[in-house]
Amino acid sequence: MLVSKKVSGQGRDQALNLLNKNVPRKDLSIHDNSRTIYVVDNGLRKILKVVGQVPDLPSCLPLTDNTRMLASILINKLYDDLRCDPERDHFRKICEEYITGTFDPQDMDKNVIAIQIVSGILQGPFDLGNQLLGLKGVMEMMVALCGSEREADQLVAVEALIHASTKLSRATFIITNGVSLLKEIYKTTKNEKIKIRTLVGLCKLGSAGGTDYGLRQFAEGSTEKLAKQCRKWLCNASIDTRTRRWAVEGLAYLTLDADVKDDFVQDIPALQAMFELAKTSDKTILYSVATALVNCTNSYDVKEVIPELVQLAKFSKQHVPEEHPKDKKDFIDMRVKRLLKAGIISALVCMVKADSAILTDQTKELLARVFLALCDNPKDRGTIVAQGGGKALIPLALEGTDVGKVKAAHALAKIAAVSNPDIAFPGERVYEVVRPLVKLLDTQRDGLQNYEALLGLTNLSGRSDKLRQKIFKERALPDIENYMFENHDQLRQAATECMCNMVLNKEVQERFLADGNDRLKLVVLLCGEDDDKVQNAAAGALAMLTAAHKKLCLKMTQVTTQWLEILQRLCLHDQLSVQHRGLVIAYNLLAADAELAKKLVESELLEILTVVGKQEPDEKKAAVIQTARECLIKCMDYGFIKPVS
């Protein structure tokens, strides 16, 4: 199907999608890669033929915007799936023979196709593309095509040059020769399409220093000029989509510069034009849009800078990366606000839904990074939920790269912690949120991720017993208990609050009933902590456990000798909610067993109950006084105390 003229562009895309999904191994620990070997031997030349299609030539097969990109991704996946050097050499030889066999001094069209193939491979397995660039005649042919009269030749050559200049070290040859060439074309060409592409080449070479303010390739201000031109083209609806895609590609490089980010985010029409492009059927743009957004929200990884090492580097005259003044926190927050206002969420939701091999795991990771940056401020999370951001995050948290899944899960945790789960994750989707959150409880994750995952699980476990059951089944209980032992106050509080909701579940209660563990002891001792919030949550859990099982009332008095003292402190607590919970525990113990009740009445607890029960009626304290009186009535029923006649 790949090389048949009878097959439509969509048909070709689906054939490539099928190969992408089913040929490479899902897991590299499986040794058998015979499917890939078979496809390389029998189909690689056909895939190369698809990669080499030039839409403007008469001999072109029917294609969609996505076809060549899908073929490049397939070549990349096949190359990654090879197991040893001889297999890779064989793969390279097939490519070399195919390309050199296509060159023909008499037929310019064939030469264009050969360069288009190199260009396509550079978008897939980059190191293989680099080896092919070294083939005799390839670079010379690129330069020759750049000077050609025909638009199609120039387009292909300039695109190939752009793809060739990706790695900083490898780009030096192209920087020395390519920049002058690209500038020449940029000045002389009247054609907008070629102008944009040469501009992207310049953007790419201009951003080779990354976010480092000191390593700028071009003179001060020229990156902003390039970016301004890109934004102008992006907003120009009369230019075809394929060409506007290159303007986004240019911005994806230039937005590494903080001045460019700031200008871009303030240009609402340009942002909205980019979001509209991201929603079209042309999916090859996803990666560039995602990259530009990661740059604008600064959600890329930043290495921690150790001040001593900086001093050392300056002393030894080494280059020290400088941070741009506009990459500070308050600038980033402003950018996030503007992006949300421009409608970024609906664009992201649309991008996540792209059912195509072009939505690679790397792109998903970029989208997850952007979502996490957008969720940073709790005030913005409502907007994100309202526009469907919660639902869109679930697939990102379930599949992709490890980093991407963690980032998406963290964003989910932030949303689950503060919003109503029924609205954020409607229907059955809410059950899919549990697993990513439980994975964040891993001790390898940082403290903030643990904390927000616990808050999210607390919110979910308060909704329904089915959700508590799901959390229990995902084996979250040991992790929650682990954090209840934590020295960090906030983590311990969040874990105790989560457990307070979880004890409503029957299976969790059975864990507490089982012999040979210290679960109940831990909860009783946490009731004696100084931290009010921890006390409140622990007392709530204990009140529910003692209400559910009489056996636990007796067990509570055996796990620690301090139980009575802790109970008395709860019943005298300044905070009414904690005091109420303490009195409920006292009532449960009194109701459980006459012997136990006798023990309580003989202690100072009777005095406490009497004092609390005899207080003047007060709206705020109504529940507390009522519970204390019920305790006293229970004692009267047993005949331990008599009313004053």
Disulfide bonds with the S-S distance in Angstrom:
none
